[in-house]
Amino acid sequence: MLRSVVLGVGSSLPRRVMKNADFEGVVETSDEWIVQRTGIRQRHIAAADETTASLGEAAARAALAACGLQPADIDLIVLATSTPNNTFPATAVDIQNRLGMHHGFAFDMQAVCSGFVYAMTTADLYLRGAMAKRALVIGSETFSRILDWTDRSTCVLFGDGAGAVVLEAQQGTGTLVDRGILASSLRSDGAHKDKLFVDGGPSTTGTVGHLRMEGREVFKHAVAMITDVIEATAGAAGISIDQLDWFVPHQANRRIIEASAKKLGIPDEKVVLTVDRHGNTSAASVPLALSEAVADGRIKRGDLVLLEAMGGGFTWGAVLIRW
């Protein structure tokens, strides 16, 4: 059977670093308050010339360079984002053009913080369905553009950035020894829409709007939803949680990550954490963390790696990969 194998990973972060102390003149907060409740110490904020498309392009080029490929070798681009450059066309086609690609197809995937997991699963289906040979899967966000900078409960949580992976369809044996995506599970429940949303849109207000969140409600649901989808994914692959080599979760809140890992019995040394330096970068969160763990040598060929995310909607999902 065909498997979607990861060939390369890359990332891109805005130049500006905003530390917690920088908020003290903006809203009533402190470094101690932010670290204690979220684990975040700093985040990157995009400048006017840094956009979802430009960050996504840079991450894509880094991923291609990591595996020695060129844009001409790619047939498909799936971009996960909630902060596109334009309402339309899709920012994925903007990135396609920036890369000099005039072949294949590209589109955006919108599942908020779960976007990259949704995009990986979607690209996997296209590759296994023989509609493409190689795909760029990108998570890129400029959430700083939709923050209410007077709301201390949300503006301190988010940052900007992009991460990307190159996937290639390769023949596998259909067993757990195969490299590539082994299993995935996706979920959503629109009943929770008002707990994490943006209060604007083309069809309602005609404006972009600002992010709104009921933090306690999100936290209350997060751990149960995350553990449920991880157990479902592991079950679909026929593995136990203790067989995992690495857990790469969505980087929203350190307390959520630690509580989820503890409930699943995943030891701290197997958890990839970047929330302290990146904040919550929504759909870019998982590929940024993945890119860092690959670059520093933690994730090695043959490792079992579990990606997980939960976002507004609610949406949530997980992907299991043999590296």
N, C-alpha and C positions, 0 to 999 in steps of 0.2 A: 504494500500500500504506500501511497505518497505521504510524506511527512513534510511539514514546514519547518525547515532548519534555520536557526539563527546563524548568519555568517558574520555580521558585524554590528557594533553598537557605537553610537556617538551622542554628543550632547552640546548644548550651547546655553550660556547664561549671560544676561545683560551685564554691562560694565559696572553699573552702580550697585554697591552693597549698602543696604540700609540696616543698621543695627537697632536693637531694641531701644537703646538710649536716644536714638534719633526721634523717637515718637514722643518723648517727654515734652517737647515743645509744641506738639501737634494736638494730642489728646491727653486726658488724665489717665496716665498709666505709668508703669515702671518696668525696668528690665526684670526685676525679681518677680513681679506679678505675671509677666508674659511667660518667663521660663517655668515658673511653678505650675502654671495651668496648661501649657502647651508643649514645652520642651524647645520652643523656637528661640534662637539667639540672634539670627539675622536672616535676611532674604535679599534677593536681587530684584531691582526695579528697573523696568525698561525706560530708556530715554525716548525722545520723540522720533529718532531715526531707527529705533529698534521695535519691530512689530512681530506679530505672530508669524507672518510669512518669512521675515528675514531670520528670525531665530530658528524657525523650522528648517529653512534652507541650510543654515550653518550646521545644524545637528545632522541633517541628511548627508551633507558632504562629509562630515566626520565619520559617519557610519559606513559610507561607501569607501572612504580611504582606509578604514580599519580592515576591510576585507579585499582591498585591491580591485574594486569594481568602479565602473563609470556610470553616469546617468543612462547611457545608451543600453546598459545591461538590465535596466529595470522596466517592467511592464505595467506596474500598478503602484499607485501611491494612495494610501489611506491616512488621512490626517485627523487625529482626534483633537478637537478644540471646542471651547464654548466662547472664545473671544476671536472670531474671524476678523480678517482685515476689512471685509465688506459683508453686507447682508447677503449679496451674491455678486459675482460667482463664488464658488467654493474656494477657500484659500489654498486647498490642495492643488488646484490648477494653476494658481499663482506660483506656488513652489515648483510645480512641474515646469513652468515656463522659465523661472529663474535658473533651473538646472539645465536648461537648454533641451528639454525633452519635447518632442513633437509627435510622439507615438504613445501607445498604451492608453491608460485611463486613470483618472484621479478623482477622488471625492472626499468630502468631509464626513466625519462621524461625530455626533453630538450625544454624549452621555455624561457630560460634566466630568467629575473626578474619575469615573469609571471608564472614560472614553478610550484610554489606551488599551485596556483589557478588552473592551468591545471591539476595537479596531484590530487587535491581534487575532481575535477569534474570527472576525469577518475576513481578513486577509487569508487566514488559514483555509477557510472554505473556498475562496477563489482559487488558491493554489492547488488544493487537493481536487478541485473540480476542473483543473487543467485550463482555466481561463487566463492564467498568467504563470510565468516561470519564476520570476523574482518580484518581490514587493518591498517597497519602503513603507514602514509603519512609523508614523510620527505622532508624538504628543507635543503640542506647542501652545503656550498660553501667555497672555498679557493681562492677567487678572487685575493688575493695578489700575487698569482703565475703567473697571466697573465697581471699584470700591467706593464706599462712602467714607471719606477720610475724616469725618467727624464722629464716626461710630467706632468707639474703641473696642467693642466686642468682636468686630470683624476685620477692621483695617490692619490689625497687627498680625493676622493669621496667614495672609497670602503673599505670594511672590510670583515672579515671572521666570520663564525659561522654556527649554525645549529638549527633548530626547528622541532618538530614532533608532530603529533596528532594520537590518536588511534580512528578509526571509527568502529562502529558496526552496522550491519543491524538489525533494530528493526521494528516491525509492527506499523504502524501509521494509522491515520484516513483519511489521504489525505487532511487535512485542515491546515490552518495556525497555529493551536494550537500545531501541531506535533513538537516534538524535532527533530533536525537533519537538513540536507541540504534541503532547500525548493526550491531553484532555483539557476541556474548559467547561465552565458553567456560567451562565448569565441570568440575572434576575432584575426585575423592576416592580415597583408598586407606586402608582401615581397618587394613592391616598395620602402620601406624605409630601406632596408637592410644596405645600406652604411652609414646610419646616426649613427648606433651603432652596432659595429661588432668586431670580433677578426681577425687580419690580418694573420692568419695561419690556418693550418689544415692538416690532413693526406693525403687528396686527392689533395691538391693544392701545399702547400709548404713543406709538410713533417715535419713541425715544429708546436709547440704549438701556437706561435704568441703572440701578445699583443693586449689589448683592445684599440679600437679607437672610438671616439665619437664626433659628432657635437652637442655640448651641447645646443646651441641656437635652433637648429632644433628640437631636442628632446623635449625641453621645449615648443616650439611652438605648437606641436601636442598633447602633453601629456594631458592637461586639457580637451580639447574637446573629445578625445578618452575615457578618464577615465569617464567623466560624461555621455557620451553616453551609455557605457556598464553598468554603475550602474543603470541608468534609465531603461534600457532594463531588467535587472535582477529584479528590484523592480516591474516592470510592469508584468513580467512573474509570479511573486508570488502573484500579486494582492495587493500590499501594496504601501503606499506613503512613500517618503523619511523621512518625519517627524515622522514616526512610528519606525525608527531605534533607538536602544539603544546605539549601538557602531559602529563606522566606523574604521576599521583596514586597512589602506592603505599600499601599498608598500612604504618603507622608503628610497626614493631616494634623495629627496630634499624638504626641509621644505616649500619653496615657492610654489612648485607644489602642495603639500598636502593642504596647506592653500587656494590656489586659487581654487582647485577642491571642497573643502568643502564649500567655500563661494558661488560658483556657484550653488551648489546643495542645499544650505540653511541648511547645517549641522553645528550646533554650535560647537565652539572650545572644549567645555567640553565633547563632544561625540567622539572626535577624539583621537585615541591612537597614540602617538608619541614616537619613540625611536631613530630616525635618529641622534639626537644629541650625543648619546652614542655608537651607532653601525655603523653609516655610512650606505652606501648602501651595503647590504649583498646579493643582487640578490635574488635567490629563497629562501634563508633563512630569508629574511627580514620580510615577513608577519607572519610566525610561531613564530619568535622571539618576535615580538611585541604582538602577540596573547598570547604567553606563559606568558609574563610579566603582561599583563592586567588580566589574569586569576589568576596568583599567588598572585597579590596584592589585589584581591577581587573586582576589578571593574566589570569584566564580571561575571554575576551570572546566575544561572539556570533560563531559561525562557526568557532571553534577546534575542532580535533580533540583530544579529551581521553581518555586511557586510564586507567581505574581498575583496580587489581590488589590482590589479597590472598591470604594463605595462613594457615591456622589449624589447630588441633588436629583430629585425625582420621586422616590429614591431609586437609584440604580446601583447594582453591585455585581461583582463577578470575580472569577479567578481563572488563571491559566497555568497549567503545569507543563514545564519544558525540560527535556533532557538536553543539556548544553553540549 
